[in-house]
Amino acid sequence: MYSLANILNAFVTTQGQYELLRFLAGVGLAGELGAAVTMVAESLNKDDRGYATTLVATLGMVGSLCAALVGKYFAWNIANITGSKIKKF
């Protein structure tokens, strides 16, 4: 949902379309983060869970920094597509 909404967001023509797709992208991102943290926490023993979930959150912040760099050097619609493709990997 996150990737699809961001890709479609590169082709919007109205503010309403933009708002709707950003909302859907946010819902998709929230679901993805919750699933990722749960998967990491459940796959490790109790002593390592805290470190692993901290790593997931830290890598998310690094992703935000990378997104800022992409946004600085590319047009907004190209940045949306780039971020969506990177997120899939």
C-alpha positions as CSV (number, residue, x, y, z in Angstrom):
1,M,0.0,0.0,0.0
2,Y,2.8,2.4,0.9
3,S,4.8,1.9,-2.3
4,L,1.7,2.0,-4.6
5,A,0.4,5.2,-3.0
6,N,3.8,6.9,-3.4
7,I,4.1,5.9,-7.0
8,L,0.6,7.1,-7.8
9,N,1.4,10.3,-5.9
10,A,3.9,11.2,-8.5
11,F,1.1,11.6,-11.0
12,V,-1.5,13.6,-9.1
13,T,-3.1,16.6,-10.6
14,T,-5.1,18.0,-7.7
15,Q,-4.5,18.7,-4.0
16,G,-7.3,16.3,-3.0
17,Q,-5.6,13.4,-4.9
18,Y,-2.3,14.3,-3.1
19,E,-3.9,14.4,0.3
20,L,-5.7,11.0,-0.2
21,L,-2.6,9.3,-1.5
22,R,-0.4,10.7,1.3
23,F,-3.0,9.4,3.8
24,L,-2.9,5.9,2.3
25,A,0.9,6.0,2.2
26,G,0.9,6.8,5.9
27,V,-1.5,4.0,6.7
28,G,0.7,1.6,4.7
29,L,3.8,2.8,6.4
30,A,2.3,2.4,9.9
31,G,1.3,-1.2,9.1
32,E,4.7,-2.0,7.6
33,L,6.5,-0.7,10.7
34,G,4.3,-2.5,13.1
35,A,4.7,-5.8,11.2
36,A,8.5,-5.3,11.0
37,V,8.9,-4.7,14.7
38,T,6.7,-7.6,15.6
39,M,8.5,-9.9,13.2
40,V,11.9,-8.9,14.6
41,A,10.8,-9.1,18.2
42,E,9.2,-12.5,17.8
43,S,12.1,-14.1,15.9
44,L,14.7,-13.3,18.6
45,N,15.2,-14.2,22.2
46,K,14.1,-11.8,24.9
47,D,17.7,-10.5,25.6
48,D,18.2,-9.4,22.0
49,R,14.7,-8.0,21.2
50,G,15.4,-4.5,22.5
51,Y,18.6,-4.1,20.5
52,A,17.0,-5.4,17.4
53,T,13.9,-3.2,17.5
54,T,16.2,-0.2,18.2
55,L,18.1,-1.1,15.1
56,V,14.9,-1.2,13.1
57,A,13.9,2.3,14.3
58,T,17.4,3.6,13.7
59,L,17.5,2.4,10.2
60,G,14.2,4.1,9.6
61,M,15.7,7.4,10.7
62,V,18.6,6.8,8.3
63,G,16.0,6.3,5.6
64,S,14.6,9.7,6.4
65,L,18.0,11.2,6.0
66,C,18.4,9.5,2.6
67,A,15.0,10.7,1.6
68,A,16.0,14.3,2.4
69,L,19.0,14.0,0.1
70,V,16.9,12.6,-2.7
71,G,14.4,15.4,-2.2
72,K,17.2,18.0,-2.4
73,Y,18.5,16.8,-5.8
74,F,15.4,15.6,-7.6
75,A,12.0,16.9,-8.4
76,W,9.2,16.0,-5.9
77,N,7.5,13.5,-8.3
78,I,10.8,11.7,-9.1
79,A,11.6,11.6,-5.4
80,N,8.3,9.8,-4.7
81,I,9.0,7.2,-7.3
82,T,12.6,6.8,-6.1
83,G,11.6,6.3,-2.5
84,S,8.9,3.8,-3.5
85,K,11.2,1.7,-5.5
86,I,13.9,1.7,-2.8
87,K,11.4,0.7,-0.1
88,K,10.5,-2.4,-2.1
89,F,14.0,-3.8,-1.6
